Amino acid sequence: MIPLAVPDLTGNEKKYLNDCIDTTYVSSVGTYVNRLEEMVGEATGSRLAVCTSSGTTGLHAALTAVGVGHGDLVILPTFTFIASANAIRHCGAKPWLFDIDPSTWCIDVSQVERSLQEECTVSIDLNGKKTVTHSATGQRVAAIMPVYTLGNLPDMSKLHELAGQYGLPLIADAACAIGANYWDEAANESKRLGRLADLSVFSFNGNKTITCGGGGAVVGANERQLAHVKHLTTTARVWPDYDFDEVGFNYRMTNIQAAVGVAQMERLDRFVGRKREIRKWYKDSLSSYSDSAGVSLFPDTRGCSCWFSGIVLGKGQGFKQAKDVCERLKERGIEAKPFWKPVHLQAPYADCPVAKKEGGTSTDVADGLWDRIVTLPCSTNITDGELEAVSDAVREILLGQSRG
Ligand SMILES: *Cc1c(COP(=O)(O)O)cnc(C)c1O
């Protein structure tokens, strides 16, 4: 079976894990955690990084650090992994759901701009602090949370401007985007992710480009908030005694996880390079079929880290056809899967407010996209021979399907 996405653990992972056991530093204290925080900070251009037990807990701590709390709303694209919504819900808040831009699969920034203007009221207190209220529900809007889908980014310059204008913190779910860069059109330069948002959160889950087994990291432009995240994730302890100054979390990463992460980060450039080659491979071998079989490929913005690759079936196809393609690939020894089902279609979030949109329904882009996606094998250690086998099988199945 050619797997969808498995980690490559053939570097120094075993050596560093043995070192943890030999030195007995297996828990939340140890040199690997510090080393990994340095490496993530360095790689993303953030002065500080705070490692966490997962991407989800990193998001929860980040949202808590900027004051997201009970009864609040957080602006979120509906097309994301459920963990983004869960982290908001863990704060007692709810996502305010937005559609995506078809060219990036990231949040529709113009819809954000319009909805802040037309669906909210803004009040300013005596200290000049702004409060944004969602008119229909009366709930406070507490943050903007873009998601870097597959390592593509939305117009972050515009989101940064809107965040400033409305006094909202900008928290990026960069969980699947390590290694990506942001192409700033206006500035005509490439920027690293570390300082694009107040706080940005990476995941090091097993299927991500870099893995710790499980884990995450928070970076950001706002060093005061980053220090607060560190404090919150480490039980909010005031050393040296057992004093705690707020309700904290035990969201620390262990030295064992970090040992794997350090070995992985040593090969970040190689891994991201291979992810981009895989994307190009599928593009070169399948794009000529877009006419005959009606398929299209994943968005590939400048600087994209190409976490996952795959195809989008033609218009008029749906979840049944996507599952069918996966099944037929499986018969040929190839693992393929559908992708994220939007948050507004998930039972726990069915009652969340959805932003209005001019023309079409509020979520028509996400609704018309998600059920036609098929993700294809994209492990960093996939061989060219395996990529060829996948491309051949996809061509055979799609052309067969278009004939039938
Ligand atoms: C993987 C992922 C998460 C969750 O990260 P975990 O480490 O699994 O908790 C959150 N958001 C997005 C977009 C992801 O891809």
The ligand as a MOL file (V3000), in Angstrom:
LIG
                    3D

  0  0  0     0  0            999 V3000
M  V30 BEGIN CTAB
M  V30 COUNTS 15 15 0 0 0
M  V30 BEGIN ATOM
M  V30 1 C -3.8040 19.4420 12.2480 0
M  V30 2 C -4.6060 20.6630 12.3640 0
M  V30 3 C -5.0220 21.1480 13.6150 0
M  V30 4 C -4.8670 20.3840 14.9060 0
M  V30 5 O -3.5690 20.1060 15.3010 0
M  V30 6 P -3.3570 18.9020 16.3650 0
M  V30 7 O -1.8830 18.9430 16.5950 0
M  V30 8 O -3.8030 17.6490 15.6960 0
M  V30 9 O -4.1240 19.2240 17.5790 0
M  V30 10 C -5.6960 22.3490 13.6510 0
M  V30 11 N -5.9750 23.0460 12.5350 0
M  V30 12 C -5.5890 22.6190 11.3140 0
M  V30 13 C -5.8980 23.4620 10.1260 0
M  V30 14 C -4.9120 21.4070 11.1790 0
M  V30 15 O -4.5720 20.9790 9.9650 0
M  V30 END ATOM
M  V30 BEGIN BOND
M  V30 1 1 1 2
M  V30 2 1 2 3
M  V30 3 2 2 14
M  V30 4 1 3 4
M  V30 5 2 3 10
M  V30 6 1 4 5
M  V30 7 1 5 6
M  V30 8 2 6 7
M  V30 9 1 6 8
M  V30 10 1 6 9
M  V30 11 1 10 11
M  V30 12 2 11 12
M  V30 13 1 12 13
M  V30 14 1 12 14
M  V30 15 1 14 15
M  V30 END BOND
M  V30 END CTAB
M  END
